Amino acid sequence: MTERSPSLSAEQGRPAVLASALLRGVLAAGLGLGSIAVLVMVLWISSPASDSGPGEAVHTAAGLWLLAHGAELIRTDTLTGAPAPVGVVPLLLAAVPVWLVHRAVRDALEPDEGRVAPSPGAAFALVTGGYLLVGAPVALYARGAALSAEPLSLLFPALLVVAGAAAAGVWTAAGRPVGPPPSWAPVRLHEAMARSRFVRRAEAAGRSAAAGTMVLLGGGALVVAAALVWHADPVQDSFLRLSGDWAGRLAVLFLALLLVPNAAVWGAAYGLGPGFALGTASTVAPLGFTGRPAVPDFPLLAAMPAEGAGTPPNWATAAVPVAAALAVAWFTVRRAAPAHGEREEAWSLRETAFTAALGALGCGAGAALLAAAAGGPLGTRALAEFGPVWWLIGAAALVWTTVLGVPLALLLRAWRLRGRTAPEQPTKSTVPAPAQPPTPAPAPAPAPVSAGTAGRDTGAKDAGGAKDGESGVDGGDDELYDFLPTDPWHARADSERADSERADSERADSERADQSAEAGPVRPPEATS
């Protein structure tokens, strides 16, 4: 149902395109709400000892749908009768509305063939508006129920989650570009993002930050899995104690699965050092489990370490941030020193270190964001604080990945550049000498002549000397024309010059013949001469 929009032809014009985008937002909200409602109704029907009616089940589904967007719920059916907040959002449940909004905006900007796509701003506004058209009545419907949403939390973070997912959909449809910034951004930012170096650094820093955050999350999941195996007996006892029928146990198991990403974040927070809070008076960290915990009976919470000082197995969880720092360094060096590139293509030490530091900053921001989403209050007084403290986790992730990631990036760069040499520059001895034009052969020496002949021929030589000199100069100049380009303009100039030289030569020959006729017959030289 999210793959194709309602059947609207492209010929229906722009209003139909905008209506289709609005309808996509309504459909995304309806699918998310309907899936949670079906799940709650199945659990309510399968429960043999349900003490509420179908109306209460629908109210519960509405409250859980609002909780999936980050809204804080107020629970009124407590043992003391005092309202208690529920702010721990199951991250796996929150992934459903985020994915639906993201997909709706992306599909609105990537229509089928023959359809017209709206502008990115229009798609963002209409899909978000259509989603909120469903969200507002649901929030009003949930008011006064056993699980109602706190009004301010509907604006922050619930509205921010929807808008962020829609903005991510616009970015994905545009091809995930790095820039350009908005038109209202400062001119310096526009100039910086127009440079290729900025784009290169931003892409590498983004990839390394995402890799470091994912390694932190995966390492935290391994820590939780090891704790569940190590404390298998308490976990099993808690699971069996919560419900005596299979329908209830199935509900507990499903809730535990929805909280697995939260547990992974908690495990990462434990490995980073600050740990997490189990109430206002207790903290769980690798160095020790201090205070009196306010722990509800739940299988995931039964896998906590023993109270007291930490032991070497607890300290071994420090491998999680070390692996995250290595991931930041590796993904930075993959761009800083390509595997099959030349040494000149590698980034400088300063640029590599700066990009790795940017990746560490992004990893710290991602860890802080996940920690803020994975925790929250579960009640009043002792349960007012539950989970990791976001700013402590962000600072710890930043310190770990910066202190270890930057030096590791420089070491990996040096290791990848080992054995690579700069391309040899041609030296003076290896450069071949330019070819010299061939030296013309020396002209033959003139034959000796007698004095009489020389005297008689002087006039003829004087008469034709000027022409012969011009012809000699022109003949020497002809060799220079061999090196000119052979385009039509030069070919035409050479042809005209050759015709002129030929005419001059014929005119000189005719003058010499006239002078010889006027001088009379030439006598042979005397023997004595």
N, C-alpha and C positions, 0 to 999 in steps of 0.2 A: 504493500500500500504506500510505502514511502518512495518507491522507485519511480512511479509515474503519477503525475498530477491529474486532476479532473480534466476530461476531454474538452479542451478549448482550442479552436483553430486559430491560426495566426492572422486570418483575415478579419477577425473580430476586433482588432485594433488594440491600442494601448490600454483602454479601460479593462479589457479582458485579461491582459497580461498582469496588470496590477491586482485584479481580483484573484487571479491564480496564485500570486505570491502570498496574498493575505490568507487564502484558503490553505496554503501549505503550512502556515503557522498554526492555524486552528487544528489541522489534521495532526501535526506533530504533538500538540498538547493533548489532543484526544487519545492518541495512541499510547502515550505515556501513562495518562490517568487510567485508561481502560485496562492496560496490562497489570497495573498494581491492583486495581479493583478486582479483576478476575482472580488474581492470586489470593487476595484476602478472602474473597467469597469461597474459594475452594477450601482454604484452611478452616473457615468458619463452618462450612457444611460438614467437613470431615471430623470436626471436633465433637465427641459424644456428650460432653458436659458443658456446652456453651451456655453462659448465663446472660446473653444479650441477643437482641433481635437483628434482623437484616439491616435495619436502619443504622444501628450502631456500627455494624461492619462497614457500611458505606462511608460513614463518618471517619472511621479509622483509615480506610483507603485514601480518603481525601487528605487527612493529616499526614500520612506517610508520603503522599505525592508532594506536598509542600515541604516536608522534611528533606526529600531528595534534592530540592533546589537550595538547600542551606538554611531554610527558615527554622527558627527555634520554636519547638512546640511546648505548650503548657499542659501538663498532665494534672487533672483534677481528682481522679479516683485514687488518691493515696491513702495509706493507712491512717495518717494523722489528719487527713482532710485538707491540709494546706497545699496549695498549688505548687508543683515542682517543675522546673524546666528540664527539657530533654534537648540537648544541643549536639550530641554525637551523631553525625551524619554517616550512615553506611556508604562508603565511597563507591562500592559496586552498584548500589542502587542509584547514586547520583550520576553515574555514567549514562544511564538510560535517557533522561531528558537532555543532557548535554549533547549526546550523539544525535538525538532526533532533531534538535534545533539546528545543529551544525549541518546535518544532511539536508534539511529543508531549505536553508539558505543556499547551499551549494547547488542543489538541483534547480532552484529558481534561476540561478545565474548560468546554468548549463542546460538549457532546454533541449528538447528533441529537435530533430531536423525539421525545418519549416516553421518553427515557433520563434517568436521575438523575445529576447531577454530584457528584463528591466535593468535600470542602472544599479550599480552596487549600493548606493545610498537608499534607493527605493526598495530594493530587495531586503536590506537590513531592517528598515523601518516597518515594512509591511509584514514580514514574517514575525518580527518581534511583537508588533501590534496584534497580529492574529493570535499569537501564543498567549498574550496577556488578556485577550478577550475571553479566553477559557479560564485563565488563572484567577482573575478577579472574582467571578462567581463561585469558584471552588473555595477561595479563602473566606468569602461571606458565608458559604454553606457550612464550613467547618467551625465557625464561631459558636461558642456555647457548648461544643461537644466535649467528650472526654479528652480529645487531643485537638487543641486549637492552636493556631499559629500566633506568635507574638507579632503585633502589627509592624513594629520597626524592622524586624528581621525580614519582612516581606520586601522591603525596599533594599536593604543591605543585609545579607548578601544575595537574596533570592533574585532580585531584578538584575543585579550585576552578573550573576551566573548566566542568565538567559542572554543578556546583551553580549557577554564575552563569547559564548558559544556561537551566536550569530555573526559576530565580527570574525571569528575563526573560520566560519563558513565562507565569508566574503574573501578572506585571504587565500583560502584553499582554491576557490574558483578562479582567482586571479593568477594561480600558479605559484603561490607562496613566494612573492618577490621580496627582496630586501630594498625597500624604498619604492617610489619616492615618498618623502614625508608629506604630511598634509600641507595645504596651501598656507595655513596660518602659522606654520612652523617658522622659526628664525631663518634668516638668509644663510647664516653660517652652517646651519644643519643641512640645508639644501646643497650648499657647496661641498660639504664633507661627504654626503651620501652620493654625490655625483662622481666621486673619485673611485677608481677600481680598487684601490688599496682598502678603502673603507668597506666595500662590499665583500672583499675577500676575507678581511678580518671578522666581519659580522657573521658570515656563513660559518667560518671555522669555529668561532666562539660559540655560536648557537648549537652546532653539532656536538662540541665537546661538553657544553653545559647539559644538554639533553642526555648524553651518554653517561655523564657522572651522576645525574639524578636517577636514571634508570638502574645504574649499578647499585646506588644506595638502596633503592627500593627492592631490588632483587636480593641484595645481601641481607636486608631486614627480613624478607620472607624466609630466607634460609635459617636465620636466627630463630624465628618463630617456629619453623618446622622442627628444628633440633630441640627446642624447649618442649614442644608437644610430645615428641618421642621420649625425651628424658623424663617427663612427668606424665606418662601415659595413664597411670592408675588414678591420680587425682582428676585428670580430665575426664576419664570414663565415669567416675563416680559422680561428678558434677552433671554430666550429660544425662545420666539415668535418674538423678535425684530431682531434676527440674520438672519432669513430667512422667506420669506412669503409663500413658497410652501412646500408641505409635503416631497418632496425629499430632500430639503435642511435641513428641520427639522430632518429628519431621519439621515442625515449625521452628524448633530450637536449632536444628541442623541448618535450615535455610537461613536463619538469622546469622548464624556463625559464618556461613559462606559469604553473606553480604558484608560482613565485617573483616574478611581476610585482608583486603587492601589496607584497612586501618591498622590491623595488627602488623603488617609489613612496615608501615611508617613508624609504628612504635618500636619495632625491632631495629630499624635504622637509627632512630633517636637513641636507643640503648647503645648501639655500637659507636655512635659519635661521641658519647660521653655524658651529656646532660641527662639522658634518660627521660623518664616520664613520671607524671604525678598520679598517684592512686588516692586522690583526695587532697585536702588542704594540708594534711600533716604527714604525708608519706611520699617519698621519692625512691624510684627504682633506677639504679645506675650501675655500671660495671664495678665501680669502687665499693658499692655497698647498697643494701636495702635498709633504709632508715625510716623511722616513724611507725605509727600505727595505721595500716592501710584500711580504707573504707572500700572493701572489695565486694561487689555483688556476686552472687553465686552464678557463674557462667563458665562454660568449658574453656574458652580462650584465656580467661583470667586465672584459671586454676594452674596454668603453666608458668606462673611467676617463679623467679629464683627464690631460694631460701633467704630468710631475713638474716641480716648481719653483713660482715665485710665480704667483699668479692674474693673470688678464687681464680686461679689461672684459666679455667674454662670461661669464666665471665670476662676476663681481660682479653681473651682471644677474639672477642667480637670486634676489637679494634681493626681487624683485617678488613672490615666492611668499608670504612672511610679510606683506608689505604688503597683498596681496589678502585674506589671512586676517583681518587687522585690519579691513579695510573690510567684510568679511562680518559680523564680530562687531558692528560699529557699525550696519550697515544692519538686521540682524535685531533689534537692540535698539530702534532708532528706529521700526520698523514697529509696535511695540506702544506705545512711549512717545509718539508723535505720529501717531495714525491719519490716513490720507490724507483722509478726508471727515468728520473729527470737528471739534468746536468747540475753540477755544483752551483753554477751561477743562477739557476732557477730557484734554489733554496732561499728561504727567508733569512734575514739577519738574526743574530742572537737577540737583539732588542725587540724586534717584531715578534719573534717566537715567544719570548717571555711575556710580552704584553698581551698577546692573544690568549696564552694559557691563563693569565691572571683574569682576563675577561670571562673565560670559560668557568673558572672557579667562582667568580662573582655570580654568574648565572646559575651555577649548581647550588650555591648558597641560597639564592632567591627561590629556586624550585623546592629545596628542602624546607624552607620556611613556609612556603605556600601549602605544601602537603601536610606539614605539622599543624598548621592552623585549621585545615579542613578535617584532619583526623581526630581532633580532640574536641572538648567542650564539656559543659556541665551535664551531670546526670541527676541532679537534685539540688537541694539546698544544704547549707552548712558544710559538712565534711565532703560531700560529693559535688561541691560547687566547682572544683577544678579536677578535671579528669583527662589525662593524656599528656602529650609533650607540650612544652612551652615554645611557641613558634619562633620567637626572636632568639632564644638560646640555641635552638636547633639550626637556624640559619647562620648564626655566628660561628657555631662549631663546624658546620660544613664548609664555610668560607675559609676558616683557618686551616683545616685539614687539607683541602684541595689546593690552597695557595702555597702553603709551606712545603708540601710534597709535590704538588703538580707542576709548579714552575721549574724546579731543578730537574725533575724527571723528564720534562719536555726538552730541556736543553741537552740532557744526557742522551735521550733517544734521537735527537737531531744529530748529535755528533756520531752516534753509532750508525745511523742510516747513511751518513755522508762519508763513512770510512771507505778508503780505497778509491774514492772518486777524485779525479784530477781535472783541473781546468783544461779546456781544449787548447792545444798548442798553437801559439801565435806564430805566424811565418816570420823567420829571421832574415837578416840581410843576406846571409850566405845561401839560404835555400830559395830566395826569390830569383827566378831566372831573369837574366839581363834582357832588356828589350831588343828586339831584332833591329839591326842597323840596315839601312838601305844599301844596296850593292854599290861599290865604288866604280864610277865609270872608267873605262880603259883610257890610258893616255893617248892623246892624238898623235899620229905619226909626224916625225920631223919633216919640215919642208925640204924639198930637193934643192941642192945648190944651183944657183943661176949665175950667169956671167954679169959683169958690170954693165955691158951694153944692153943686155936684155933687161937688167934691173932698171936701167935708165929709161928704156923705152916703155917698160910696163908701169913706170911710176904713175904716169898720168891716168892709166886705166884703173890702177889701184885706188888713186885718190878719188877718181870719179865714182867708183862703186864702193868705197870704204864705208861710207855712211850706211848704205843699205846693207852691206855685209855685216856691219856691227850690229844693226838692229836685228838682223836675222839670227845672229849668234846669241844675242840676249834672249830672243824669243825662244830659241831652241833650248837654252838652259832652263827657262821658265816652264817648258812643257813637262819636265820631269816632276815638278811640284804638283801638277794637276792630277797625277796618278793617285794622290792621297786624299783627294776631295771626295765627298759623298757622291754616289751615283744616282741621285734623284733626277727627275726630268729637267728641273731648272738648271742644274750644273751641266747636264748633257747638252742642252741647247746652247749654253754659253760656250762650251768647248767646241761645238760645231761651228759657231760663228767665228770664233778665234782662229780655227784651222783654215776656214775660207779666206779670212783676211791675210793670214800668213802666206797662203798659196798665191794670192794676187800680188803681194809685195815681192815674192820671189820671182814671179814671171816678169814683173816690171823691171827688176834689177837685171835679169838676164838680157832683156831687150836693150837696156841702156848700155851694157857691156858690149853687146854686138855692134851697136852704132859707133861706139868709141873705137873699136878695133878696125872698123871699115874706114874711118877717117884717118887713122894713123898709117895705113898702108900695110903691105905684106911684111911679115916679121922675118928678118934675116937670121940665119943660124949663127951661133956664136963662133968667133974665130978660134983657131987652134990654140993661139997663145993665151986667149982668155980662158 
